[in-house]
Amino acid sequence: MEKFDLTVIGTGPGGYIAAIRAAQLGMNVAVIERDRPGGVCLNWGCIPSKSILKCAEVYQYFKHSQEYGIEHTGLKYDFSKVIDKSRGASDTLTKGVEFLFKKNKITLIRGTGKLIAANKVGITQEKGQIEVESSKILIATGSVPVTLPGLEIDGKLIMTSDEAIFHREVPSSVVVIGGGYIGAEFAYVYNSFGSKVTIVEMLDHLIPGADEDVSRELEKSFKKDGMDVLTATRFKEVKKKKKGVDVILEKLSDKSEITVSAAMVLVAVGRRPIANDAPTSLSYYKKSADIGLSDLRIELNERGFVKTDESYMTTCSGVYAIGDVAGPPLLAHKASEEGVAAVEMMAGLKSKVHYDNIPGCVYCQPEVSMLGMTEKQVKDLGYNYSVGKFPFKAAGKAVGTGETDGFVKIIADKTNGEILGAHIIGHGATELIAEIAVGRTLETTPLEIAITSHAHPTLSEAVMEAALGALGRARNI
């Protein structure tokens, strides 16, 4: 039986980054992966979806090319090639992760891992089962899409993001149940390629957790692009037909019913951890859902996430958990940060994840990014605060490139200048948020952003102008 200092179950952004950091700290590390290295992010989520989103954006540019003085005829697309491109991106990065394992002398064990004891993992492989002994074990098994009663996934008429990411046809019409990150991104893709899109969200705004100004701006943009957005509306029932479905919805305001006919339903109502009973439509998840938590009496919270302490140790000494399986926010970069912090603390180092400074990003167009508190949260907590808000339509680079939708919003504490929150909607929003994240790490104030020279013309000037606005010194609006 092989022995390791650390064995990581799962090689997504949490697991593989944790393994690399552990190896850098001198640990003898093994990683267990049932499929391809990279987890959901590299194989079924972040990376392939961003490739598809880019293709949708390019197609949109071509559809509006006359605005740029460029004319063409016979515009068409091959969605199968769009999917091929996304799979190519995944292949490149998964191979890259395998290379990093070799470079860092990390042992990759193919198979399905299950906890046997606090220092032992069993791995089911095609030709039988093996076991490894490990001083410490890190669970990084990730999450799967959830669905709703009455929305059984069939991979044809009703799908989650897991099935849609491989689907090689654009439906003529689609109802997207859920207006969060995943729902908004797929809605943008399908609408860009010609689908009639209806988004259904139970809350009164899109992107739960986003600043209300941002949510309203995104809804306005989606409606301008021809989507139907039904907020404060819940799913009741779906009726399958020979071709397509009828989706029965209920308006929460007056309990009235709406029926929307479509060729397909995309269920995007959230994700849940891969634990002992995590259901999913994908067969390999069903086979590997039981990772042995109950056998070691590892406790879950009321939402099914693994309970951990400040060092990411579970209720079983020597067994740790990070990433989606350990709780929200279910973000790849949060998982990576937790992986680093967990192994550094295992090695006796001081380490901490600053959860209040983890950006959230949505990659539809216009893009959305958020950091810290919303204005409503700041107001409810009783802060004496100021808001700086700068529209991209007043930014030279945005006007020059024709990307004028959206704005940058910075919320600051009037007492000490702390940046309490930042919210961006517009082209490049997911890149621009990094400046403010670094600033918050360095305890930067709006004044320090405002007096920092930003190249002209750039979209980043909008961040500077929003900072000036929070100081009451706006110059270009």
Residue, then its C-alpha position, 0 to 999 in steps of 0.5 A: m500500500e502506497k503512503f502519502d503525506l496528503t491525498v486529495i480527492g478531486t482535481g478541480p481548481g480547489g484540489y489541483i491547486a491545493a496539491i501543487r501548493a502542498a508539493q511546494l511545501g515538501m509534502n508527498v502528494a497524491v490526487i485521485e480523479r475519476d475522470r479528467p483532471g480539472g474538475v467541473c471548471l475545466n471540463w464542464g463549467c468555467i472554461p468551455s462555457k467561456s469559449i462558447l460565450k466568446c463565440a456568441e459575442v463574435y457572432q453578435y459583432f458580425k450581426h451588428s458589423q454595419e455599425y462598424g462600417i463592415e458589410h458582409t453577406g451570408l452570415k451563418y454559424d455552425f454550432s457543432k464547431v462552437i462546441d468543438k472549440s470549447r472542447g479543445a479549450s478544455d482539452t488543452l487545460t486538462k493536459g496542462v494540469e496533468f503536466l503540472f502534476k508531473k512537474n511537481k512530482i504529484t502522483l495522479i491516481r485514476g479512479t473513484g475515491k472513497l474514505i475508508a478511515a481517517n488515514k486511508v482512501g479506497i480507489t475503485q478502478e476499472k480493474g478492481q480496487i486499491e487503497v492508499e494510506s495518507s497522513k492527511i486527506l483533503i476532500a475537493t469533490g465539487s458540486v453538481p447541478v440541482t433540479l426541481p420537482g417535476l423537472e426530471i432531466d432527460g438531456k433532450l427537452i430538459m437539461t442542466s448546464d452539464e448537458a447543455i455544455f455538450h449539446r450541439e444544437v441551438p433550440s428555436s426557443v428555450v425557457v431558462i429556469g433561474g436567473g443567476y450566473i449560469g442562467a444569464e450566461f446560457a440565456y445570452v448564448y442562446n439568444s445570440f444564436g437566434s433562440k427565443v429566450t424566456i428567463v424565469e427567476m423567483l426573486d424580483h431581480l436577476i443575479p441573486g446577490a448582485d446590487e439592485d442597480v446592476s440587476r436592473e441594468l442587466e434586465k434592461s439590456f436583456k429585454k433590449d436584445g429581445m429576451d423575455v425576463l419574468t422575475a418574481t415568477r416560479f416554475k410550477e409544471v412542465k408538460k412534454k409534447k411531441k416537439g417541445v414543452d409547455v412550461i407552466l409558471e406562476k406570478l408571485s404577485d397575484k398567483s396568476e398562471i403563465t404558459v410558455s411553449a418552448a423547444m427546450v428547458l434549461v434548469a439553472v437553479g443552483r448546485r449542490p455538493i457531491a456528497n453521499d446522496a447528491p443526485t445528478s443526471l450524469s451516470y458517473y456522478k451517480k456511481s461516485a456520489d458516496i465518498g464515505l462521509s457517513d462511514l467516518r461520521i463526517e457531519l454535513n450542515e442543513r444544506g448538505f455541505v461538509k462542516t469544517d472548522e477554521s483550518y478546513m478540518t471536518t468533524c473527522s480529525g485529519v480529513y479536510a474539505i474545501g471548495d464547493v463541497a464545503g459551502p458557498p460561494l461556489l466559485a472556482h477561485k474561492a476553491s483555489e484560495e481555500g486549497v492553498a490556505a488549508v495545506e499551508m495550515m497543515a504545514g504549520l503556516k499562518s494562512k487565511v481566505h478573505y471571503d469579503n474580497i472574493p469577486g463574483c463574475v457573470y460572463c454574459q454581455p454586458e458582463v457583471s462583476m461584484l465585490g463586497m457589499t451591495e448598497k442595500q446591505v451597506k444601508d441596512l447595516g447603518y453605514n454613513y456611506s457615499v456612492g460613486k457611479f460612472p456610466f460607460k457612455a461617458a468613457g472615451k474608450a467605451v464610446g470609441t469601441g461602441e461598448t457603452d452599456g453599463f457603469v462602474k459603481i463604488i460604495a465607500d465608507k465616509t468615515n474612513g474611506e474604506i471601499l465597502g463594495a464595487h459593482i460593474i456591469g459592462h464590457g470588460a467588467t470581469e477584468l476591471i474588478a481586479e483593480i478594486a480587489v487588489g485595492r481592497t487587499l491593500e486597504t486602498t481608499p477611493l482617493e488613492i484610486a482617484i489620484t492614480s493615473h489611469a491610461h487614456p483611453t481605457l475602460s479602467e478610467a471608469v473605475m477612476e471616475a467612479a472613485l472620484g464620484a464617491l469623493g464628490r469630485a466627478r469630472n466627466i459626468 
